[in-house]
Amino acid sequence: MDDRLKKQLDFALEIDKEKNIFRQTHLSGHGRNENDAEHAWHMAIMAYLLREYSNEPVDIGKVMLMCLIHDIVEIDAGDTYAYDEENKKTQAAREEAAKNRIFGMLPEDQAKELMSLFEEFEAYETAEAKFARAMDNVQPLMLNNSNGGEDWRKHGVTATQVHGRQDKTALGSKKLFEVVDAIISDNVSRGNIKDE
C-alpha cells in the first residue's frame, strides 16, 4: 500500500471515533443521547433538503462537507455543550490542537483542504458557513423540541441562552429563523425554557 492511501485509510478509521462522542441532545422521541457522527449526518441531509431557504445561493456540496467534518475535532477536544460557559473558554484551543492532529493525518493536500473548510465553518463569514452553522443550530433545537424540551429543562436553560445561539440562525436563513423563534417562544410558554 502506498503512503498516500495508508494515510487516507488511517484517517478514515480515526474518524470512526466520532461515533463515540455523545452529545447532550437526545434522539427524537425521547431516545438515547445522539453522537457527533449522527448529528453531522443529520445536519448534512437537512442542509441538502433545506437549501432553498438559505439567504444566499450556496455550494451545497461544500455546505454538506462542512456539516460532516465540523465536529471531527471533538474526537480529541470532546463535546462542549452549547450552554456550558466554563468549558467554552478553552474550546477553541482544544479544537485547534485536535484539528492539527486529526486532519494532519491526511496527505498534505487533503489535510490543508479539510483544515481550511473547518476554519471557514468556524469563521461564520461565507454564505456556506452561515448556512452550515444554521443547520448546527436548528438540528439540536428540532430534537429538543421533539422531546418536549426535556434537555432544556434538565439543564435549566434560559431564553437568553437559547436566543444567544439561535439568533445567529438568521444569518444563514431568515426563513428557518422564523421557525426557530416560534419553537423558542412555544417552549418558553410551556416552561421548558426559563423566561429570563
Helices and strands as residue ranges (DSSP letters): H 3-14, G 15-20, E 22-26, E 33-35, H 36-50, G 51-53, H 60-69, H 74-77, H 85-103, H 108-123, H 127-146, H 150-155, H 159-166, H 169-172, H 174-189
